[in-house]
């Protein structure tokens, strides 16, 4: 892997590395991995999402589904529209709140598609913790609102409203919530944290993990010595907060991950942690802190339990391909492109292949949703009546 850095990039990473090393020293020589991940991604002015690096798209470190094609956002609208129309009919503002809107392309594709369908959205709010991404979102979304002459209010919030009615969505957000690593040694699970030795960040086992924090799969499974995996306390707490504050409506998210039985499979020996830099996948999460994205796969079973703990009515999980096909992405592609014209349809076809193929994003990426009080404005309808969510539930 050949990654050439500028002197400023090298200096940036070394400064954050030194700050992390200082934090490790102040904590007695060992730091929980979740704290390291938090600093590497979110340390003010230095972390990956808090500094001004270009992150998304061809010139960034990774490409998300909305970056590939506006078809992704257009297909999502098939799920959103019945709910939004139900709100309007009850005299309730039709509103969407997106967590971590990336470059803003998912928002713009949703706004454009709803406009094409003749639906007037009242509000599109965004919660974004990355200052440079928020700036990019504001530019692209406000341009779209002006070009389409929309009356939609777009706002950037710092926290989820206490009582929200509408749709909450997130694309590739949960994977970036700091997690903890654990390691199986001598028949017990131990915290697997970070130390600083010989000028480098390194793994080091810590104290035993309290059994009450371990999923049943880790208590009953047969794991080999040195097996490493992750616990997602913060992600589960985040999901509970979202479910708590969503009073009426539904939540939908897209991310890579597995149900618990697959996540903690005995053959998944090294967990799911991964770093990304300039479209390179890197196994070592300590590589170039501040310049690399660090992600972990999502344990969808725990996420579902977290939503149910805050009185979600229904939870649903499927893979991205099944969701998009049921949401009508094929028909939408035929609306905007002519298969008899290879020059214009080939890019559309290539995007569909990446979004749907099992070898690309179709299987690894999942669609998770939950609803609360949906029948209050969609009588006789449940979550699994919505386009995209009518297939086999994998939970």
C-alpha positions as CSV (number, residue, x, y, z in Angstrom):
1,X,0.0,0.0,0.0
2,X,1.6,3.2,-1.2
3,X,0.2,6.3,0.6
4,X,2.2,9.5,0.2
5,X,1.5,12.2,2.7
6,X,2.2,15.9,2.6
7,X,4.3,17.4,5.4
8,X,1.1,19.1,6.8
9,X,-0.7,15.7,6.9
10,X,2.2,14.0,8.6
11,X,2.4,16.8,11.2
12,X,-1.3,16.7,11.8
13,X,-1.3,13.0,12.5
14,X,1.8,13.2,14.7
15,X,0.3,16.0,16.8
16,X,-2.9,14.0,17.4
17,X,-0.8,10.8,18.1
18,X,1.1,12.8,20.7
19,X,-2.1,14.0,22.3
20,X,-3.4,10.5,22.5
21,X,-0.1,9.3,24.0
22,X,-0.4,12.0,26.6
23,X,-3.9,10.9,27.4
24,X,-2.7,7.3,27.7
25,X,0.0,8.4,30.1
26,X,-2.4,10.4,32.2
27,X,-4.6,7.3,32.5
28,X,-1.8,5.1,33.8
29,X,-0.6,3.7,30.5
30,X,-3.9,2.2,29.2
31,X,-6.8,3.7,27.4
32,X,-10.2,2.1,26.5
33,X,-10.4,1.6,22.7
34,X,-13.6,3.7,22.7
35,X,-11.8,6.7,24.0
36,X,-9.0,6.2,21.5
37,X,-11.6,6.0,18.7
38,X,-13.4,9.1,20.0
39,X,-10.2,11.1,19.9
40,X,-9.1,9.8,16.5
41,X,-12.4,10.7,14.9
42,X,-13.8,13.6,16.9
43,X,-11.0,15.4,18.9
44,X,-11.8,19.1,18.3
45,X,-9.7,20.5,15.4
46,X,-7.7,17.3,15.1
47,X,-10.0,14.2,14.7
48,X,-10.9,12.8,11.4
49,X,-14.4,14.3,11.4
50,X,-13.4,17.5,13.2
51,X,-10.6,18.6,10.9
52,X,-11.0,19.8,7.3
53,X,-10.0,16.8,5.3
54,X,-12.0,15.8,2.2
55,X,-13.7,12.6,3.2
56,X,-16.4,11.5,0.7
57,X,-16.5,10.6,-2.9
58,X,-13.8,9.8,-5.5
59,X,-11.3,12.2,-4.0
60,X,-12.0,11.2,-0.4
61,X,-11.5,8.1,1.7
62,X,-14.7,6.2,1.0
63,X,-17.8,6.4,-1.2
64,X,-21.3,6.0,0.3
65,X,-24.5,4.9,-1.5
66,X,-25.8,8.4,-2.0
67,X,-22.5,9.4,-3.6
68,X,-22.9,6.6,-6.1
69,X,-26.3,7.6,-7.4
70,X,-29.3,9.7,-6.7
71,X,-31.3,6.5,-7.3
72,X,-30.5,5.5,-3.7
73,X,-32.3,8.5,-2.2
74,X,-35.1,8.3,-4.8
75,X,-35.8,4.7,-3.8
76,X,-35.9,5.6,-0.1
77,X,-38.7,8.0,-0.9
78,X,-40.9,5.1,-1.7
79,X,-40.8,4.2,2.1
80,X,-41.0,7.8,3.2
81,X,-43.9,9.1,1.1
82,X,-46.8,7.1,2.7
83,X,-45.7,8.3,6.1
84,X,-45.2,11.9,5.0
85,X,-48.6,11.9,3.3
86,X,-50.2,10.5,6.4
87,X,-48.8,13.3,8.5
88,X,-50.1,16.0,6.0
89,X,-53.6,14.5,6.1
90,X,-53.6,14.8,9.9
91,X,-52.4,18.4,9.7
92,X,-49.0,17.5,11.1
93,X,-45.8,19.0,9.6
94,X,-44.2,16.6,7.2
95,X,-40.7,16.5,8.3
96,X,-37.5,14.5,8.0
97,X,-34.5,14.6,10.3
98,X,-31.2,13.1,9.1
99,X,-28.2,12.2,11.3
100,X,-24.8,12.7,9.8
101,X,-25.8,13.9,6.3
102,X,-22.3,13.4,4.7
103,X,-21.9,15.5,1.6
104,X,-25.6,16.3,1.6
105,X,-26.3,14.2,-1.5
106,X,-28.8,11.9,0.2
107,X,-30.8,15.0,1.3
108,X,-30.7,16.6,-2.2
109,X,-31.8,13.3,-3.9
110,X,-34.7,12.9,-1.4
111,X,-35.8,16.6,-1.9
112,X,-35.6,16.3,-5.7
113,X,-37.5,13.0,-5.8
114,X,-40.3,14.2,-3.5
115,X,-40.6,17.3,-5.6
116,X,-40.8,15.2,-8.8
117,X,-43.6,13.2,-7.1
118,X,-45.5,16.5,-6.3
119,X,-45.1,16.3,-2.6
120,X,-44.2,19.5,-0.6
121,X,-42.0,18.6,2.4
122,X,-42.3,21.1,5.2
123,X,-38.9,20.5,7.0
124,X,-35.6,18.7,6.4
125,X,-33.4,19.0,9.5
126,X,-29.9,17.7,9.9
127,X,-27.7,16.9,12.9
128,X,-24.1,17.0,11.9
129,X,-21.0,17.0,14.2
130,X,-18.4,17.6,11.5
131,X,-18.0,21.4,10.9
132,X,-16.6,21.0,7.3
133,X,-19.3,18.5,6.3
134,X,-22.0,20.8,7.7
135,X,-20.7,23.6,5.6
136,X,-20.7,21.5,2.4
137,X,-24.2,20.3,3.2
138,X,-25.5,23.8,3.6
139,X,-24.1,24.8,0.2
140,X,-25.4,21.9,-1.8
141,X,-28.8,21.6,0.0
142,X,-29.6,25.3,-0.1
143,X,-28.6,25.4,-3.8
144,X,-31.0,22.5,-4.4
145,X,-33.8,24.2,-2.5
146,X,-33.3,27.4,-4.6
147,X,-33.1,25.6,-7.9
148,X,-36.2,23.6,-7.3
149,X,-38.0,26.6,-5.8
150,X,-39.0,24.6,-2.7
151,X,-40.7,25.9,0.4
152,X,-39.0,23.3,2.6
153,X,-37.2,24.7,5.7
154,X,-33.8,23.2,6.1
155,X,-32.1,23.6,9.6
156,X,-29.0,22.3,11.2
157,X,-29.5,21.2,14.8
158,X,-27.2,20.2,17.6
159,X,-29.5,17.6,19.2
160,X,-32.6,15.5,18.5
161,X,-35.8,17.3,19.5
162,X,-37.3,15.9,22.7
163,X,-40.6,14.9,21.1
164,X,-40.2,14.4,17.4
165,X,-43.0,13.3,15.0
166,X,-41.9,12.4,11.5
167,X,-39.1,10.4,9.9
168,X,-35.6,10.0,11.3
169,X,-32.9,8.6,8.9
170,X,-29.2,7.9,9.0
171,X,-26.8,6.5,6.4
172,X,-23.5,5.0,7.6
173,X,-23.7,6.7,11.0
174,X,-23.7,3.9,13.6
175,X,-20.5,2.4,12.2
176,X,-18.6,5.6,13.3
177,X,-19.9,5.6,16.9
178,X,-16.9,4.7,19.2
179,X,-17.0,1.1,20.3
180,X,-15.0,-0.9,22.8
181,X,-12.8,-3.9,21.9
182,X,-12.5,-7.0,24.0
183,X,-10.3,-10.1,23.8
184,X,-10.8,-13.7,25.0
185,X,-7.9,-15.0,27.1
186,X,-7.7,-17.9,29.5
187,X,-11.4,-18.5,29.4
188,X,-12.4,-14.9,30.2
189,X,-13.2,-11.7,28.3
190,X,-10.9,-8.7,28.9
191,X,-11.1,-5.1,27.8
192,X,-8.7,-4.6,24.8
193,X,-7.4,-1.1,24.9
194,X,-4.5,1.1,23.8
195,X,-1.1,1.7,25.2
196,X,2.0,3.6,23.9
197,X,5.2,1.7,23.5
198,X,8.5,2.5,21.7
199,X,6.8,5.6,20.1
200,X,3.9,3.7,18.7
201,X,0.2,3.1,19.7
202,X,-0.4,-0.6,20.4
203,X,-3.0,-3.0,21.7
204,X,-3.0,-4.1,25.4
205,X,-5.4,-6.2,27.4
206,X,-6.9,-4.6,30.5
207,X,-9.2,-5.7,33.3
208,X,-11.9,-8.4,33.0
209,X,-15.3,-7.4,31.4
210,X,-18.3,-7.6,33.7
211,X,-20.5,-10.4,32.6
212,X,-23.6,-8.3,32.6
213,X,-22.1,-6.3,29.7
214,X,-21.6,-9.3,27.5
215,X,-24.3,-10.4,25.0
216,X,-25.5,-14.0,25.4
217,X,-23.6,-15.0,22.3
218,X,-20.3,-14.2,24.0
219,X,-21.3,-16.0,27.2
220,X,-22.3,-19.2,25.6
221,X,-20.1,-19.4,22.5
222,X,-17.0,-21.4,22.0
223,X,-14.2,-19.0,21.2
224,X,-10.5,-19.6,20.6
225,X,-7.7,-18.0,22.6
226,X,-7.0,-14.4,21.5
227,X,-10.4,-14.0,19.8
228,X,-11.1,-10.2,19.4
229,X,-14.4,-8.5,18.9
230,X,-16.3,-5.4,19.9
231,X,-19.0,-4.2,22.3
232,X,-21.3,-1.3,21.2
233,X,-22.4,0.3,24.4
234,X,-22.5,3.8,22.9
235,X,-24.2,2.8,19.7
236,X,-26.9,1.0,21.7
237,X,-27.3,4.1,24.0
238,X,-27.6,6.3,20.9
239,X,-30.3,4.1,19.5
240,X,-32.2,4.2,22.7
241,X,-32.1,8.0,22.7
242,X,-33.4,8.1,19.2
243,X,-36.2,5.7,20.0
244,X,-37.0,7.6,23.2
245,X,-37.4,11.0,21.5
246,X,-39.2,9.7,18.4
247,X,-42.7,10.0,19.6
248,X,-44.6,9.1,16.4
249,X,-43.2,8.0,13.0
250,X,-40.4,5.7,11.9
251,X,-36.6,5.5,11.8
252,X,-34.6,4.0,9.0
253,X,-30.8,3.5,8.6
254,X,-28.4,1.9,6.3
255,X,-25.1,0.5,7.4
256,X,-22.9,-2.6,7.2
257,X,-23.2,-5.2,9.9
258,X,-24.7,-8.5,11.0
259,X,-27.3,-10.0,13.3
260,X,-25.7,-11.1,16.6
261,X,-25.2,-14.8,15.6
262,X,-23.2,-13.8,12.6
263,X,-21.4,-10.9,14.3
264,X,-20.0,-13.1,17.1
265,X,-19.3,-16.1,14.9
266,X,-16.4,-18.2,16.3
267,X,-14.5,-17.8,12.9
268,X,-14.6,-14.0,13.0
269,X,-11.3,-14.1,15.0
270,X,-10.2,-10.4,14.7
271,X,-13.5,-8.5,15.0
272,X,-14.7,-6.0,12.5
273,X,-12.7,-2.8,13.2
274,X,-11.3,-1.2,10.1
275,X,-9.6,2.0,9.0
276,X,-10.0,3.7,5.6
277,X,-7.7,6.1,3.9
278,X,-8.0,7.2,0.2
279,X,-10.1,4.2,-0.6
280,X,-7.7,1.8,1.0
281,X,-9.0,-0.6,3.7
282,X,-6.5,-0.8,6.6
283,X,-6.6,-3.5,9.3
284,X,-4.6,-1.4,11.8
285,X,-6.9,1.2,13.6
286,X,-3.8,3.0,14.9
287,X,-2.6,3.9,11.4
288,X,-2.4,7.6,10.8
289,X,-4.8,8.8,13.6
290,X,-6.7,11.9,12.5
291,X,-6.2,11.1,8.8
292,X,-8.1,7.7,8.7
293,X,-11.7,6.9,9.2
294,X,-12.2,4.2,11.8
295,X,-15.4,2.1,11.5
296,X,-16.9,-1.1,13.0
297,X,-19.7,-3.2,11.7
298,X,-23.1,-2.9,13.4
299,X,-24.6,-5.6,15.7
300,X,-28.1,-5.3,14.5
301,X,-29.6,-7.6,17.1
302,X,-28.5,-5.3,19.9
303,X,-29.6,-2.2,18.0
304,X,-33.1,-3.7,17.6
305,X,-33.2,-4.6,21.3
306,X,-32.3,-1.0,22.1
307,X,-35.1,0.4,20.1
308,X,-37.6,-2.1,21.6
309,X,-36.4,-1.0,25.1
310,X,-37.8,2.4,24.3
311,X,-41.2,1.1,23.2
312,X,-40.7,0.8,19.4
313,X,-43.7,-1.0,18.0
314,X,-41.9,-2.9,15.2
315,X,-38.3,-3.6,14.2
316,X,-37.2,-4.7,10.8
317,X,-33.9,-5.8,9.1
318,X,-33.1,-6.8,5.6
319,X,-30.2,-6.4,3.2
320,X,-29.8,-3.3,1.1
321,X,-30.5,-5.2,-2.2
322,X,-33.8,-6.6,-1.0
323,X,-34.8,-3.2,0.4
324,X,-34.0,-1.3,-2.8
325,X,-35.6,-3.8,-5.1
326,X,-38.8,-3.8,-3.0
327,X,-38.7,0.0,-2.9
328,X,-38.8,0.0,-6.8
329,X,-35.3,1.2,-7.6
330,X,-35.5,-0.7,-10.9
331,X,-38.6,1.1,-12.0
332,X,-37.1,4.5,-11.0
333,X,-34.0,3.7,-13.1
334,X,-36.2,3.2,-16.1
335,X,-38.0,6.5,-15.4
336,X,-34.8,8.5,-15.6
337,X,-32.9,6.5,-18.2
338,X,-33.5,4.7,-21.5
339,X,-31.9,1.2,-21.7
340,X,-31.8,1.5,-25.5
341,X,-29.3,4.4,-25.1
342,X,-26.1,2.8,-23.7
343,X,-24.3,6.1,-23.4
344,X,-26.8,7.5,-20.8
345,X,-28.0,4.2,-19.3
346,X,-24.6,2.6,-18.7
347,X,-23.7,4.8,-15.7
348,X,-27.2,4.1,-14.2
349,X,-26.6,0.4,-14.7
350,X,-23.2,0.5,-13.2
351,X,-24.6,2.3,-10.1
352,X,-27.4,-0.3,-9.7
353,X,-24.8,-3.1,-9.9
354,X,-22.8,-1.6,-7.0
355,X,-25.9,-0.9,-4.9
356,X,-27.5,-4.3,-5.5
357,X,-24.7,-6.8,-6.1
358,X,-24.0,-9.3,-3.3
359,X,-20.3,-8.8,-4.1
360,X,-20.6,-5.0,-3.6
361,X,-23.0,-3.3,-1.2
362,X,-26.1,-5.5,-1.7
363,X,-25.6,-8.0,1.1
364,X,-23.1,-6.6,3.5
365,X,-25.1,-3.3,3.9
366,X,-28.3,-3.7,5.8
367,X,-31.5,-1.7,6.1
368,X,-32.8,-1.4,9.7
369,X,-36.1,0.3,10.6
370,X,-38.4,0.7,13.6
371,X,-41.7,2.4,14.0
372,X,-43.6,4.1,16.9
373,X,-47.4,4.8,16.8
374,X,-47.4,4.6,13.0
375,X,-51.1,3.5,13.0
376,X,-52.1,6.8,14.6
377,X,-51.9,8.5,11.1
378,X,-51.7,5.4,8.9
379,X,-54.6,3.3,10.1
380,X,-54.2,-0.4,9.3
381,X,-50.6,0.0,8.4
382,X,-47.5,-1.4,10.1
383,X,-43.9,-0.9,9.3
384,X,-43.8,-3.9,7.0
385,X,-46.5,-2.4,4.8
386,X,-44.1,0.3,3.6
387,X,-42.4,-0.2,0.2
388,X,-38.9,-1.5,0.8
389,X,-39.8,-3.2,4.0
390,X,-42.3,-5.8,2.8
391,X,-39.8,-8.6,2.4
392,X,-38.4,-11.2,4.9
393,X,-37.5,-9.7,8.2
394,X,-34.1,-11.0,9.2
395,X,-34.5,-10.2,12.9
